[in-house]
Amino acid sequence: MKIDWRQAVAGGLMSLLIVAVAGCASAASVPLPDVASSAKPGDPDSRVFAGLIVSLRRMSSTMVISKDEGRGEGAYPNFIHVKYDATTRFLLDDHPATLVDIEQYMKVKIDGHMRDGQLFAETANFSSVPSPNVKHAAQAKE
């Protein structure tokens, strides 16, 4: 008996594709981790979450926030791109602030809304209290 390996490999790849598509279809019904939870039950576009600011991209008016998902050894960082505009209120320890006051890896609580498929911050409340495992460049050299 002679085996046509091209057909065997193609058949195997097709079966993997079918399993992957079926897995995606069933995964659609399973709720995904909540990237940003709804702040107001009656407003599906409202979002509130907390994390660390990883990057402030002034040219595109975007903040990249790292939010931990899961717990324990299964925890992983989730990077969320948050837009800001002229109506965004920036706070530092609950007091008015500007973009100059914001430093990388500050804790932040974002309160915003989804608009045109993007999350826009209405309020970004930063904390001056550093996270326990974050050191500034000056501290790292010591």
N, C-alpha and C positions, 0 to 999 in steps of 0.2 A: 504494500500500500504506500502510495506516494502522497505526502502532505504538501499542500500549497501554503507556504508560510505567509505569503502576502495576504491571502484570504483569512488565515487564522489570526494574524495580527490586526487586520482591519476589523474582523468580527469582535475581537477582544476590545478594541478601542471603541467600537460602537456600543458594546454592552456597558463599558465604563461611562460613556456619554449619557446613555439612558439612565443609569443609576444616578449620575450627577444631576441630571435634569429632574428626575423624580425627587431627589434629595432637596433640591432647591424649591420645588413645588411644595413639599411638605414643610420645609423650613419657613416658608412664607406664613404659615398658620401659627408657627411658634413665635411668641413675642421676643423681640430682640432686647438686649440690654438698653435701658433707658438712657439715651445720650443726654437729654435735658428734660427733666420732668416738667409736667404742666404745673404752672403756679396757680392758675385759677381753673377750677373744674369746668366752668361754663365757657372758657376761652381756650380752644384747642391750639391756638397759636402762641399762647403765653409760655415762657420758659424761665426756669430758675435753677441754677446749679452753682456749685463752688469748685474751685480748682486752683492751679498755680499758673501765672502768666509765663509762658515760655518765650513768646516773641511779640513785639509790638511793631507792626508794619505800618508806619505812618504814611507811606506813599499810596497804599491801598486802603487806608483806614480800617485795618484789620488787626485784631488781637488773636493770638493762638493760645488757647487755654488747655492745659493738661488736666484731665479729670480722671481719677482712678475709678475703674469699673471692677466689680467683684470684690472679694475679700480673701485675706490670707494668701496662700501660695498661688491661688488662681487669679489674683488681682493683676490688672494690666492697665497701662495708661491709654486714655482715649483723647486724641487731640481734636479740639473743636475750634473752628474758625468763627470768630464773632466780629461782625462789622460794627462800626460806630459812626455816628454822624454828628451834626451840629446840635441835635436834641439830646444826645447822650449826656447823662450826669456822671461825672467822675468824682468819686469820694475816696478819701484816705482816712481810715479810722472814723468813718461816719461824718467827716468834715469835707467841704468842697475842696477839690484838687484839680490839677491840670495834668496833661500828659508828661510834663517835665518831672512831676513827683513820682511817676511810676517806674519801678525797677523790676528787672527780670527776676522771676521766681517768687514774686510776692503772692500771697494768698489773695484770692478775689472771689467775690460773689457776684454773679451776673444775673440780672433780671431784665428780660427782654421779650421780643416777639419775633416770630417768623414772618418775613416779608419776601415775596418772590423767591422762595426756596432758600433764603439765607437768614441766619439768626442776627438780628440787630439788637444791640444792647441799649436799653433805656437807662439803666443804672449799672455802673460797675463800681463796686465798693471794695477797695483794696485795703489790706492790713499791713501795717508797718512791722508787725511782729513776725520775724522770720520763721520759716518752717524749720523743724529740728535738724534736718539733714542737709540744709542749704547753707553754703558759706560763700560770702562775697569774695571777689578776687583778692582784695587786700588781706582778708582773713586767711585765705588759702596759702598765702606766701609765708605766713608766720610759722 
